[in-house]
Amino acid sequence: MVEFKNTSLVYPNGTQGLKDVNIKINEGEFVVIVGLSGAGKSTLIRSVNRMVTPTDGELLVDGEDILSYNGRQLRDLRTKVGMIFQNYNLVKRSTVMKNVIAGRLGHTGTLRSVLNLYSNEDKSLAYQSLQRVNIDEKVHSRADQLSGGQQQRVSIARVLTQQPKVILADEPVASLDPPTSHQVMTYLRKVNKEDKITTLVNLHFIDMAMEYADRIIGMRAGEVVFDGPASTVTESTFEEIYGRKIREEDMVGGDEDDENNG
């Protein structure tokens, strides 16, 4: 489904974002990527939909190297690969429904979406997506009237409406309190299992990585330093990934990765 082959990325300022990454992510897997800030987690995730572009190697999605994509190919890729952001990335002054149905943009085209010419099927799919994350009662509310956890659930509903083959989630719970974080992760995991959507999630929370992942990938300085089933991971594994003793607290690693350093 997604395969990195000797994939490297050097940013224009000389920062090594990825270094000779070789991993294959199978269809339907729920993969959590962990590591300190600057380790390359965000760079890895954002490469899959070409928000950043690796400078060497290959990156295959459905067997095709996406690194040469541009124009229509890139738009099609981003329809197939959905993205969930830490800051939700919603249009705050628009209603929940308008935000969610925007997930059909890649299928309907810009003009039809601007004119709000969505089919009844699209509208029904958007509402069903809201129901799946238990936020349908807010369908007519403005996005800026919702709590952080509610906004993130709207983001998940928007991605569901997109009907992607892959979901990328870049620190989706970093701004949320622990109970709300678990709620969001539960919905992501539920969608992954019910729809068999390949899911890649960046997390700083060790307990959540252990609880929700099928597989954990550990990164340090742009390199993959661990890759294995979550069931095999121990505290010493995380110490190896982070290159230091881990604290008692659940959160390790500090702030969200900067896009320009991983």
N, C-alpha and C positions, 0 to 999 in steps of 0.2 A: 504493500500500500504506500508507505513512505520509506525511502531508503537514501541515506547519506553515504556516498562513496568517496573516501579521501577528500572530504569537503572541508575547505578552509575559507576564512573570510578575514581580510585585512582592511580595516577602515582607512579612509584617505589620510587620517592623522597618524597612521602607522600602528594603531592599536590592533592586536590580534584578537578578533572576536571568536573565531573558530579555528581549530588546528587539527587537521587530518582526522575528521570525525567519520567513523564507520559504524553506522547503526541501521537496523532494519526494523521498522515498526509495522506489525501485522494488522490486518483488518480487524476492527472491533476491539483492539486493545485499549485499556485505560492506563496511560503512562504518565507518571509524575516525574518531573525533572527538578532536582534539588542542587543547591550549591550557594556559595556566598555571592553577594553583589559583585558584578563584574566577572562572574565565572563563565558566562556565555549562555545562560539559560534563555534570556529574551532573544538573543541573536539566533539561537537554534530554532526557537518557535517561529520567529518572524521570517526566517528563511523559507519556511514551508509555503507561505503565501506571497513570498517575494516582497515583503515590506522592506527587507534588506536582501541584498544579493551576494551570495558567496562569490569569491574571486577565483577559486580553484576547485577542481573535482567535479562531481556530479551530484544532483539532488533529484531523485526520481519520485514522482507521484503517479500512481497507476501505471508504472512502467515507463513513463516518459520523463526525460530530463527537462525540468522546468526552467533551467538557468538561461536558456536562450529565448524564453517566451517574451513577447511584447504585444502591445495592442490587444486584439481580440482574444488571443491565447491567454493573456494575463487576466483579462476580465473573466474569462471562462474558469480559470484556475480559482479566482477569488470567489466565484459562485460555488464552486465545489468544496472550497476550504473556508469554513466559517471562523470568525474571530470574536473572542470575548475579552474585554479589556478591564484593567483594574478600575478605571474611572468611568466604566459603563458605556461611555461614548453614545449617549442618547441625545436627541434633540429636546432640550429641556422644556421648551415652550409648546411642544407638540403633545398630542394625546398619546397614551399608551398604545392604542390601536395603530396610529400612524407610525409610531416607532417600530412596532412589530411587523407591520405589513411591508415596511421598507426592506425586510429580508427578501422580498420577491423582486427587488430591483434588477438583479442579474438575470432573472427569467423574463421580466416584462419589458425591460428597456427603460431608459431615462425619461423619454418624452411621456410615455404612458404613466409612469410613476409621478412625474411632476404634475400631470393633469389629474392625478388620482383616479386613473382609469383601470382600477384593479377588478378582476373578475370576481364573481360570487364565490368561486372555488378558492381564490386567493384569500378573500375575506374570511371564509370559513376555516381555512387552514390557520390563519393568524389567530383566530379566536380559540381554536382547538389547542394551539401552542400555548396560549395564555392559561388555558384550563390545565394543561399538563404540569405547569409550575405553580398552580394554585394562586394565580394573580388576576383571574378573569374579572373579578368584581371591580377592578381598577381600570377597566377597558376605556372608560371615557375620561379618566383623570389625566391631568398634565403630568409629564414625567418629573418635573421639579417639585411636585407635591408628594412624591413618594420617598420613603426611607431608602438608605443605601442598599439594604438587602432586597427590598422590593424592586429597586432599579436594576439590580443585577439579575433578578429573576426575569425582568422584562428583556434584558439583554439575551438571556438564554432562550426565551420565547422567540425573539427575533432571529436568532441563529437556527432554531428549529423550523421556522417558517421558510428559511432559505433552503432547507432540505439538503444540507451538505453531506459529503462523504467523510469529511474530517472536521473536527472542532479543535481549535487552538484556544487555550485560555491562559492569558498572560497575567499571573498574580491576581486571579479573580476574587480572592477573599482578603487581600492585604489591607483593605480599608474597613473591614467589617469586624464586629465583635465575635468572640468564639461561637456562641450559639447560632448566630446568623451565618457565620462561615460554614458551620457543619450543615446547615440547611441548604445553602447554595451547593456545596459539594455533593450532598445527597441527590439533589436534582440532576446535577451533571452526570453522576454515576448512573442514575436511573435512566436517563436518556441514552447514555452509552450502551447500556445493557439491552434496553427495549428495542432500540433502532440499530444496534450494532454499528454505531458511528465511532470510528477511530478517534480517540481523544487524547490530546497532549496538554498537560497542565503544569505550569510553573508554580511551585510553592516554596515558602520559607518555613512552613510548619511541619515539623517532624512527625507529630502524632497523626496529622491528616494524611501525609504521604503514606504512612504505614497502614492507615485505616481504609483508604479508598483506592489505592493503586493496585493494578495487576502487576505492574513492573515499575521499578525505580531506576532512573538514570541519574548518576551523580556527575557533576561537572566542576572542573577547577581550571582556571586560566585558559578557557577555550577548549579544553580537552575532556573527553569522556573518561572518568577515572573509576566509574562503577556502572555496571549494567546487569540487572538481574531481577528475579521475581521478588515481590515485596515480602513474601513469606520467608525469604532467606536473609533479610536485612536485620542487623542488630545495631546496638549503640556503637559498637566499634566500627561498623560499616560507615556510619555517619561521621565518626571521627576521622576515618580515612578520607572521606569525601571532602570534609571541611579543612582537613589538615591541622586540626587542633582538637582539644578536648571540648566536648559540647557542654553547654550549661544545663541546669535543671529545667529552665524554662522551655516551653514548647517552641518559642520562636527563635530561630537562628538565622543570622545573616543580615539583619538590618533592613534597609530600605529597598524598594523595587530597583531592579537592574535598570541602569540608564541604557537607552537604546544604542548609544554610541560606544558602550563598553561591555555590553552583553547582559 
